[in-house]
Structure formats: structure tokens, C-alpha cells
Amino acid sequence: MPKIRTRRATAKRFKVTGSGRIRRRRANKGHLLTGKTRKRKRFLRQGDLVHATDETRIRRQLGLR
């Protein structure tokens, strides 16, 4: 059987934590930052965990089972 290939775009966007959960960045921090409040931009700096409903799909794309 051939090896399962990792989707490179997914690998660049997500990291697996020590406990096995998947970490992601928050959206809306790329551009048009002048219209956003300081508080909102500070909140967007923090990462977040992927929701449980999406976790299985992302794991498969990362080549994890």
C-alpha cells in the first residue's frame, strides 16, 4: 500500500498540540486592521483549537488517524 500524503496547505495552517488537539490561527488578522479596535486585534493574536466537528477531517488531511 502507498503511504498517505499530507496536504501541504493544511500542514502549514494547523499544528498538533501535546495533548493531541489541533491548533489554528484566528481569521480576520490579515489586512484592513485600521478599522478594528486594539482589543479585537489583541484577541485575534491568540490561537484557538479546532472545533470537534472539523477535527476528524483535518486529521485525515494531515495524515493522522
BAFI-3210 file (N, C-alpha, C; in Angstrom, 3 decimals, decimal comma, padded with zeros to 6 digits):
// residues 65
n [1|2|3|4|5|6|7|8|9|10|11|12|13|14|15|16|17|18|19|20|21|22|23|24|25|26|27|28|29|30|31|32|33|34|35|36|37|38|39|40|41|42|43|44|45|46|47|48|49|50|51|52|53|54|55|56|57|58|59|60|61|62|63|64|65]
n.u [000,842|000,499|001,998|000,196|-000,313|000,462|-001,619|-000,259|-001,022|-002,794|-001,076|000,526|-001,168|-002,179|-001,369|-000,424|-001,212|000,371|-001,389|-002,785|-004,814|-005,929|-004,479|-005,227|-005,013|-006,594|-009,127|-009,345|-007,141|-005,436|-005,528|-006,742|-006,636|-006,836|-009,410|-010,237|-010,597|-008,177|-008,442|-009,790|-007,887|-005,857|-007,074|-007,292|-004,694|-004,248|-004,147|-006,427|-008,368|-009,272|-012,641|-014,536|-016,127|-014,842|-012,407|-011,829|-011,773|-009,642|-007,546|-007,361|-006,491|-004,007|-002,703|-002,919|-004,388]
n.v [-001,193|002,264|005,133|007,528|010,753|013,989|016,847|019,709|022,406|022,321|021,405|023,624|025,409|024,337|022,975|020,249|019,800|019,020|017,415|016,291|017,646|019,927|022,883|026,215|029,318|032,510|033,989|036,984|038,697|039,498|041,791|045,218|046,381|048,797|049,574|048,010|047,486|047,976|046,106|044,031|043,245|042,353|040,145|038,557|037,757|035,562|032,025|029,307|026,358|023,793|023,132|020,341|019,068|019,543|018,440|015,703|015,650|017,380|016,035|013,778|014,998|015,825|013,483|011,973|009,524]
n.w [000,000|-000,761|000,867|002,869|001,746|003,012|003,102|002,033|002,315|004,449|006,445|006,834|008,066|010,440|013,689|015,781|019,155|022,333|023,750|021,752|020,473|017,840|016,742|015,665|013,761|014,283|012,219|010,109|010,600|008,671|006,926|006,501|009,075|010,378|010,889|012,957|016,465|019,132|021,131|019,845|017,903|019,557|020,697|018,439|018,053|019,628|019,456|018,653|019,367|017,069|016,199|017,405|015,470|013,077|013,425|012,799|009,982|009,411|010,654|008,993|006,650|007,469|007,597|009,835|011,956]
ca.u [000,000|001,278|001,860|-000,780|000,389|-000,069|-001,986|000,706|-001,708|-003,325|000,063|001,033|-002,154|-002,548|-000,341|-000,984|-000,732|000,897|-002,485|-003,382|-005,810|-005,373|-004,466|-005,377|-004,976|-007,898|-009,315|-009,523|-005,963|-004,559|-005,476|-007,786|-006,543|-007,049|-010,816|-010,502|-010,152|-006,977|-008,870|-010,110|-006,635|-005,152|-007,779|-007,008|-003,331|-004,262|-004,619|-007,609|-008,425|-010,239|-013,866|-014,565|-016,765|-013,888|-011,129|-011,615|-011,441|-008,299|-006,628|-007,187|-005,687|-002,647|-002,142|-003,066|-005,619]
ca.v [000,000|003,502|005,973|008,610|012,032|015,111|018,038|020,696|023,640|022,050|021,288|024,966|026,168|023,695|022,272|019,340|020,120|017,881|016,541|015,684|018,518|020,651|024,317|027,025|030,770|033,145|034,689|038,444|039,423|039,642|043,148|046,150|046,364|050,123|049,692|047,119|048,048|047,374|044,937|042,970|042,776|041,629|038,869|037,783|037,225|034,272|030,891|028,648|024,954|023,459|022,573|018,877|018,600|019,668|017,837|014,443|015,976|017,972|014,938|012,959|015,774|015,871|012,142|011,351|008,706]
ca.w [000,000|-000,743|002,060|002,750|001,621|003,788|002,332|002,496|002,724|005,787|007,363|007,119|008,827|011,704|014,450|016,774|020,497|023,081|024,165|020,565|019,831|016,700|016,980|014,457|013,948|014,102|010,949|010,102|011,068|007,520|006,365|006,958|010,536|010,965|011,309|014,085|017,740|019,720|021,887|018,887|017,305|020,611|020,804|017,226|018,140|020,308|018,677|019,171|018,983|016,026|016,740|017,349|014,241|011,971|013,797|012,076|008,592|009,380|010,981|007,793|005,710|007,997|007,548|011,156|012,022]
c.u [000,882|001,045|000,821|-000,030|-000,322|-000,470|-001,148|000,051|-002,263|-002,198|000,618|000,102|-002,451|-001,358|-001,043|-000,369|-000,201|-000,178|-003,216|-004,466|-005,133|-005,566|-004,543|-005,204|-006,359|-007,943|-009,379|-008,343|-005,020|-004,412|-006,676|-007,821|-006,845|-008,482|-011,168|-009,927|-008,904|-007,318|-009,138|-008,845|-005,822|-005,763|-007,455|-005,598|-003,311|-004,770|-005,869|-007,555|-009,492|-011,453|-013,908|-015,174|-015,826|-012,610|-010,826|-011,143|-010,007|-007,239|-006,337|-006,304|-004,231|-001,956|-002,148|-004,348|-006,229]
c.v [001,250|004,284|007,055|009,931|013,100|016,225|019,184|021,986|023,492|022,021|022,654|025,749|025,614|023,023|021,386|019,670|018,853|016,902|015,922|016,505|019,271|022,142|025,069|028,490|031,329|033,911|036,200|039,236|039,730|041,057|043,943|046,241|047,723|050,299|048,841|047,714|047,311|046,075|043,750|042,380|041,958|040,225|037,965|037,205|035,825|033,185|030,305|027,192|024,758|022,820|021,067|018,346|018,656|018,864|016,557|014,700|016,510|016,923|014,081|013,687|015,856|014,507|011,454|010,528|008,738]
c.w [000,000|000,551|001,799|002,736|002,432|002,835|002,859|002,958|004,137|006,812|007,744|008,041|010,213|012,348|015,472|018,132|021,171|023,497|022,976|019,895|018,693|016,911|015,657|014,799|013,755|012,786|011,185|010,662|009,907|007,011|006,872|008,485|011,167|011,462|012,505|015,363|018,231|020,429|020,962|018,260|018,304|020,774|019,615|017,217|018,735|019,373|019,304|018,747|017,923|016,694|016,496|016,049|013,044|012,196|013,009|010,649|008,484|009,712|009,764|006,780|006,153|007,962|008,881|011,156|013,390]
res [m|p|k|i|r|t|r|r|a|t|a|k|r|f|k|v|t|g|s|g|r|i|r|r|r|r|a|n|k|g|h|l|l|t|g|k|t|r|k|r|k|r|f|l|r|q|g|d|l|v|h|a|t|d|e|t|r|i|r|r|q|l|g|l|r]
***
